[in-house]
Amino acid sequence: LQLVESGGGLVQPGGSLTLSCEISSGFDLKYYGIAWFRLAPGKDYEGVACTNGIDGSSYYGPSAQDRFTASRDNAKGLATLQMNYLQPEDTGVYYCAAAGSGYMCYGQPAKVAMDYWGQGTQVTVSS
């Protein structure tokens, strides 16, 4: 399974950005959880959001709640993260990750649970 993120860039505070994750796999993606993480300068990985393949349900970390929306299309092999009201503290490298074996998330995703990772895309929020 391979994941390729895109859509990062520079955005002003209060702005929006949509990240995409193209997923290449020979498996049925409904058995995979797809998650988003970010790595900010000087900080550890933070789970941002995750979506379950079986029912499309989504869960968010505290910083993403009410501002970000994660979605996925299993048939197209595509996951997206819509980010609104971005602030400088949202700056970092954003990663798309996947967990197999019927993984289900029920809250903020955990890095240790992920099996596959993309290369990351930089998001910079600055005026």
N, C-alpha and C positions, 0 to 999 in steps of 0.2 A: 504494500500500500504506500503510495506517495502523495504528499501534500505540498501544494505550491500556493503561497500567499501572494496577494497583490492588493494594491489600493492605498498603501501608505503614502505619507507625504507631510507637507507643512500646512497647518491650518491655524487660524487665529482663535483665541479664546472665545468660547461661545459658539464656535462653528461645528460643522458636522463632517463625518467621513465614513465611508463604507468600505470595509475590508472584505475581500473574497478569498476563498480557499478552494482550489480545484483539487479534487480527490481522484486519484487513479487507483483502481483496485479491481481484482478479479473476483471479489466477494460481494455478497449482498450487504450493502451499507446499512441496512436496517438493524444489523447486529452489532453496529459500531456506535459508540458515543463519540461525538465530535466536540472538542473543547477549544477555547481560546485562552491564551495566557499572555501576560506581558512581563517584560523584564525592563524595569526602570534603572537608570544609572544609580549604582550604589545600593540597590535593593535586591531582594530575592524574587524568584518567579512568583507571580500573583495570578491565581485563577480568576478569569474574568467572566466566562460564561461557558455553558455546555448545553448540548441538545441531545436528546435520546432518539435513536433511530426508529424504535418501534412505534412511538406515538408522537414524535416531534416536540415533546415537551421541552421547555428550556428553563434553566436555572442560572442565577447570577451571583457573582461575588458582591460584597457590600458596595464597592466603589462603582459598580456598573448598574446596580439596581435603579430602575426608573429613568436611566439615560441611554442604555444600550439595548439593542434587540438582536438576538442571535436566531438565525433560521438556517434551514438546510433543504436541499432537494436531492433525495437519494438517487432518483433516476438520472439526474443530470450530473451527479457527483460534485455537487457544489454546496458550500457552506458560506454564509455571509454574517458579518457583524456590523450592524448599523450603529454608529456612535454619534450621539447628539450632545449638545451643551459641553463640548470638550473644554478641559481646563489644562493649564500647564502641568499639573500633576499626573495627567494622563499620558504624558510623553514617555516613550519607551519603544522597545522592539516587541511587536505583537506576533505571537506564534499560533498557528493552527495545529492541533494535535488530535490523535485518534486513539481510542481504546477498544479492543475487540473482545471476543469471548462473551458476547451478550452484555457488555458493560452498560450499566444504567447509572446516571447521575441523579442525585436528589438534592443537590445544593452546590456550593462553590466547588469547582473541579479541583482535584488534587493532582499535582505534577507526577507523583509516584505511580498513579494509576494508568498513565498514558503509555502506549506502545509505539506510536509513530509520531514524528514531528516534522513540520515544515522548516524552511530555512529562516523564516521571520521576515517581517516588513516593518520599516521604521515609521513611527508616527511622532511628529513633533508639533506641539501646541505652543505657539509663541506669537507675540505681537511684533 
